[in-house]
């Protein structure tokens, strides 16, 4: 902190610097923050759950980085896709007794979701194959962009794979594309709709064009189109879907269309909107 204070006085004397024990029941200097940078700190905390929950109540967005692991250090058990954390011994990693929890990638996402955040994006750095919680040459870092669901409990939609670049007011999908949907925390919803366009060139290759949507293997809806038009795909969430749930929707387009002179696989056209919480995708719920 003395070094941080020296930088502050030299480079940004108007900036406030606060020394806070995050392992205590701490209070933040302010009630509201637009962006929180929480880098390389999580695995040094005894109670990361309490800290993340407190930050979710104060900040709109958070950029978080922490060490993650794909394997356990002794048996090599794969934990990448399981929501788990490895508890380090006192000097097991980097001879540093302040290191505590090394999460799997799935564990970090689960922790964020349980503490009032939604994961808007993520990236990995360092050792990307067989990383573990202990060895210096197996150190992997995960960077996540989080949005507070505590402060913004409304619908949130994020495009995943299968989306081509946005053009002027619209974008193509691939034949298989996916959405990550975080439902409002304060209301129960049962249905969803995605607006899309079937252009004439797709139907000219042979009709009808069929689209289906699944989530965790369950069919949520389907539609067949035999004319060029802009319509809505409508589906129903599984009956046990609770408010605030985050789920993945997998869409598949069946058509005979093979574009000439375009190496991309093309499915349907989706118009873009101005709504930031849906990343410009015309998706609605009811």
C-alpha positions in Angstrom: 0.0 0.0 0.0 3.0 2.3 0.5 4.0 1.7 -3.1 0.4 2.4 -4.3 0.3 5.6 -2.3 3.6 6.7 -3.8 2.2 6.1 -7.3 -1.0 8.0 -6.4 0.9 11.0 -5.1 3.2 11.1 -8.2 0.6 10.4 -10.9 -2.9 11.1 -9.6 -2.9 13.2 -6.5 -6.7 13.8 -6.7 -7.4 10.0 -6.5 -8.5 8.6 -3.2 -6.7 5.5 -1.9 -8.4 3.3 0.8 -6.8 0.4 2.7 -9.6 -2.2 3.3 -9.5 -5.7 4.8 -11.7 -7.7 2.5 -11.6 -10.7 4.8 -13.6 -8.6 7.4 -17.2 -7.4 7.2 -16.0 -4.4 5.3 -17.7 -1.3 3.9 -16.9 0.3 0.6 -16.0 4.0 0.4 -19.0 4.7 -1.9 -22.4 3.1 -2.5 -22.3 3.1 -6.3 -19.7 2.2 -8.9 -20.0 1.9 -12.7 -17.1 -0.4 -13.1 -15.1 -2.5 -10.6 -11.6 -3.9 -11.5 -11.0 -6.9 -9.3 -7.8 -8.4 -10.7 -5.7 -11.2 -9.2 -7.4 -10.9 -5.8 -10.1 -13.6 -5.5 -7.9 -16.5 -4.7 -6.3 -14.5 -1.8 -9.6 -14.2 0.0 -10.9 -16.5 2.8 -14.5 -15.7 1.9 -14.8 -14.8 -1.8 -18.6 -15.4 -1.6 -19.1 -12.5 0.8 -16.8 -10.1 -1.2 -18.4 -10.8 -4.6 -21.9 -10.5 -3.1 -21.0 -7.1 -1.6 -19.5 -5.9 -4.9 -22.6 -7.0 -6.8 -24.7 -4.7 -4.6 -22.4 -1.7 -5.3 -21.2 -2.0 -8.9 -22.9 -2.3 -12.4 -20.0 -4.1 -14.1 -16.9 -5.9 -12.9 -13.7 -7.1 -14.7 -12.4 -10.0 -12.6 -9.4 -12.2 -13.0 -8.2 -15.1 -10.9 -6.2 -18.3 -11.2 -8.2 -21.4 -12.3 -7.3 -25.0 -12.7 -8.3 -27.9 -15.0 -6.7 -30.7 -13.0 -6.1 -31.5 -9.3 -2.4 -31.5 -8.5 -1.9 -35.0 -7.1 -4.3 -37.3 -8.9 -4.8 -35.3 -12.0 -8.6 -35.5 -11.7 -10.3 -33.4 -14.3 -12.4 -30.6 -12.7 -12.7 -28.1 -15.7 -16.4 -28.6 -16.3 -17.4 -29.2 -12.6 -18.3 -26.3 -10.3 -15.5 -27.0 -7.8 -12.7 -25.3 -6.0 -9.3 -26.6 -4.7 -8.3 -25.4 -1.2 -4.6 -24.8 -1.1 -2.4 -25.8 1.9 -0.6 -23.0 3.7 2.4 -22.7 1.3 1.4 -25.1 -1.4 1.3 -22.5 -4.2 4.1 -19.9 -4.6 5.1 -20.3 -1.0 2.4 -17.9 -0.2 0.1 -18.5 2.8 -2.5 -15.9 1.5 -3.5 -18.2 -1.4 -6.7 -20.1 -0.6 -9.2 -21.0 -3.3 -8.4 -22.0 -6.9 -11.7 -22.5 -8.8 -12.3 -24.6 -11.9 -13.7 -22.5 -14.8 -17.2 -23.9 -14.1 -16.7 -23.2 -10.4 -15.9 -19.6 -11.0 -18.9 -19.1 -13.2 -21.1 -20.8 -10.6 -19.7 -18.6 -7.8 -20.4 -15.4 -9.9 -23.9 -16.5 -10.6 -24.6 -17.4 -7.0 -23.3 -14.0 -5.7 -25.5 -11.8 -7.9 -23.5 -11.6 -11.2 -24.0 -12.7 -14.7 -21.1 -13.6 -17.0 -21.1 -11.4 -20.1 -17.8 -12.6 -21.5 -14.7 -14.5 -20.6 -11.1 -15.2 -21.7 -8.2 -17.4 -20.7 -4.5 -16.7 -20.4 -1.4 -18.6 -19.4 -1.4 -22.5 -19.3 -4.4 -23.5 -21.3 -3.8 -27.3 -21.3 -3.8 -29.3 -18.0 -3.5 -26.3 -15.7 -3.4 -27.1 -12.0 -3.6 -25.0 -8.7 0.0 -25.4 -7.6 2.7 -25.5 -10.2 4.1 -22.2 -11.5 4.3 -23.6 -15.1 0.7 -24.8 -14.9 -0.8 -21.4 -13.9 -3.9 -20.5 -15.9 -5.8 -17.2 -15.5 -9.5 -16.6 -16.3 -10.7 -13.0 -17.1 -14.5 -12.5 -16.8 -16.7 -9.5 -17.6 -19.5 -9.5 -15.1 -22.8 -7.6 -15.0 -24.6 -7.2 -11.7 -27.9 -8.9 -11.5 -28.4 -7.5 -8.1 -28.6 -4.0 -9.5 -29.9 -4.9 -13.0 -32.4 -7.8 -12.6 -34.0 -7.5 -16.0 -33.7 -9.7 -19.1 -30.2 -10.2 -20.4 -29.3 -11.9 -23.7 -25.8 -12.7 -25.1 -25.0 -14.2 -28.5 -22.7 -17.2 -28.3 -21.4 -19.3 -31.2 -23.0 -19.3 -34.7 -23.4 -15.5 -35.2 -21.7 -13.7 -38.1 -20.6 -10.0 -37.9 -23.2 -7.3 -37.7 -23.9 -5.6 -41.0 -26.1 -2.5 -41.6 -29.1 -3.2 -39.4 -28.9 -7.0 -39.5 -26.7 -10.1 -39.3 -26.6 -13.6 -40.6 -26.5 -16.6 -38.3 -24.9 -20.0 -39.1 -27.2 -23.0 -39.4 -26.5 -23.7 -35.8 -26.4 -20.7 -33.4 -26.9 -20.2 -29.7 -28.0 -17.6 -27.2 -27.3 -17.3 -23.5 -30.4 -15.9 -21.7 -30.6 -14.6 -18.2 -34.2 -14.2 -17.2 -35.6 -11.4 -15.0 -35.2 -12.1 -11.3 -38.5 -10.5 -10.3 -40.9 -12.2 -12.6 -41.8 -15.6 -13.9 -41.7 -16.1 -17.6 -42.9 -19.0 -19.7 -42.4 -18.1 -23.4 -39.9 -16.5 -25.6 -39.7 -15.1 -29.2 -36.9 -14.4 -31.6 -37.6 -12.2 -34.7 -35.8 -13.3 -37.9 -36.0 -13.1 -41.7 -36.1 -15.8 -44.3 -34.7 -14.1 -47.5 -35.9 -15.1 -51.0 -32.5 -16.5 -51.9 -32.7 -19.1 -49.1 -36.1 -20.3 -50.1 -35.1 -20.4 -53.8 -32.7 -23.2 -52.9 -35.7 -25.3 -51.8 -38.4 -24.9 -49.2 -39.6 -25.1 -46.5 -36.9 -23.9 -44.1 -37.3 -25.4 -40.6 -35.9 -24.0 -37.4 -35.8 -25.7 -34.0 -34.7 -24.7 -30.5 -33.4 -26.9 -27.7 -32.1 -26.3 -24.2 -30.3 -29.1 -22.3 -31.7 -31.6 -24.8 -35.3 -30.5 -24.5 -37.2 -29.3 -27.6 -38.6 -25.8 -26.8 -40.2 -25.1 -30.2 -40.0 -25.4 -34.0 -41.3 -23.5 -37.0 -41.4 -24.2 -40.8 -41.3 -21.4 -43.3 -42.3 -21.6 -47.0 -42.2 -17.9 -48.0 -39.8 -15.0 -47.7 -40.8 -12.9 -44.7 -39.8 -11.5 -41.3 -41.5 -13.6 -38.5 -41.0 -14.7 -34.9 -39.8 -18.0 -33.7 -41.8 -18.8 -30.6 -40.9 -21.3 -27.9 -41.7 -22.2 -24.3 -39.2 -22.5 -21.5 -39.1 -25.7 -19.5 -41.8 -25.8 -16.9 -39.3 -25.8 -14.0 -37.5 -22.6 -15.2 -37.3 -20.3 -12.1 -37.0 -16.5 -12.2 -33.4 -15.4 -12.5 -32.4 -18.5 -14.3 -29.5 -18.4 -16.9 -29.9 -20.9 -19.7 -28.5 -21.6 -23.1 -30.8 -21.8 -26.2 -29.5 -23.8 -29.2 -31.1 -23.1 -32.5 -30.8 -25.2 -35.7 -31.8 -24.1 -39.2 -32.5 -26.8 -41.8 -32.4 -25.6 -45.4 -30.8 -26.4 -48.8 -29.3 -23.0 -49.2 -25.6 -23.0 -50.2 -24.4 -19.4 -50.8 -22.3 -18.8 -54.0 -19.1 -16.9 -53.5 -19.4 -16.8 -49.7 -17.4 -19.3 -47.6 -19.6 -18.7 -44.6 -22.3 -21.2 -43.5 -25.5 -19.1 -43.6 -28.8 -19.8 -41.7 -31.2 -17.0 -41.3 -31.0 -13.2 -41.1 -31.7 -11.5 -37.7 -32.4 -7.8 -37.6 -30.6 -5.7 -35.0 -32.1 -3.4 -32.4 -30.9 -0.6 -30.1 -31.4 -2.6 -26.9 -28.0 -3.1 -25.1 -29.3 -5.7 -22.7 -30.0 -8.1 -25.5 -26.8 -7.2 -27.5 -29.1 -5.8 -30.2 -30.9 -9.1 -30.8 -34.7 -8.9 -31.1 -35.5 -11.4 -28.4 -38.5 -11.0 -26.0 -40.1 -13.0 -23.3 -43.6 -13.2 -21.9 
